[in-house]
Every structure is written in structure tokens, then in C-alpha cells.
């Protein structure tokens, strides 16, 4: 995804993860745009499986894509803060 024209699209990363077999219902993704309508400097996406989360961050502010596997948060989610509904 990073080398494609859709590298700033949270949906594109979610769709790519679904295509490789991950469950969309276990995912979170942040907004592609800031509250004032500018492209986000970075977006985060995650997928939970069991007690672990695969978390990715991409965007101009991160340089190269960053990924990490981390434990699920106490709230049962992978990302802190507001995320957008994955309803497509």
C-alpha cells in the first residue's frame, strides 16, 4: 500500500488486511483528514487477534511505514482515542 497512490487512505490498508484474511470487525483506523480538512500527517490502523494487536502507522510525518505488535489495551481495543467507523 505504501508505494501506491492510496498510501494515505485508511480504508485501503483495512481492505488490504481483509484481503489477506484478517477480520474487519477486529480493526480500527484513524481519520484520513484533520478536523480542518487537511490530509492527516499520519494515520494509524490496527487489527486485534487474541490478546495482541498488529498496529501500523503511515504518513508524511512517519517517513517509512511503522508496525508493531503490542498487547490489547485494558479497554479491549488496540488504538487510543477516536477512530472512524469501518462500515464499508
N, C-alpha and C positions, 0 to 999 in steps of 0.2 A: 504494500500500500504506500509506503513512504516514497517510493520512486514514481508513483502515479500522480495524475492531476488531482486525484481525490485525497491527497495526503492530509488535508486539513478538515476532512469530513468524518465526524464521529460515527455516522451511520456506515460509512464504507468499512471502517475497522470492525464494527459489530457484524456486518454482513459477511466479511471475510472470516471472522471467527466462527460464525454459524456454518459457513460453507465447509469448514474443516471439522465440524462435529460438535462444537460447543453449544450449550443450551442458552438460547437468547434470554430466557426467563431468569437466568443466573447472572446477567450482565448489568453493568451500569456504565454510563457515558456522560461526560460533561458537555456543556453547550459549545457549539462551533463559533459563536459570536458573543462579544461582550454585551453588557446591558445597554451600551450606547450604539450597538450595531457594528462595531469594528470586528474583524476576524480575531478570534482568541489567539493570544500569544502561545498558548499550549492547550491541548485537550488531553483528558485522561479517560481511559476506558478500563474496565475490569471484567473478569469472569470468575465467579466463585465455584469451586468444586470441593466438596467436603469442608474441611477446616482451613483451606488455603485459598488464596486469591492470586490470579495472574493479573498484574497491573501494568498498563502501558501508558506512556506519556510521549506525545509528539507535538511538534510545532516549532516555529522560528526561535522561540525562547529556549528550547532544549537542545538545539543543534541536531544531533543524531537521535533517533528513537531510543527511549529508555524503557526497559522492562525489569520487573522484579516479581518474585513470588513471596508473598507475605501472609501471615495469619489473618483470618477473618477478624474484623473488629468486634467488640463486645455487643454492638447493636445488630450484628449478623450481616453487616454489609462489608464492602471492600473499600469504598471511597468515602471520605469525609466531606460533608457539605452537600449542596444541592446538585442533583443530577437530573438529566432530562428523561422523560418517559420514553421507553423503547416500545412504541406502539405501531410500528410499521410492519 
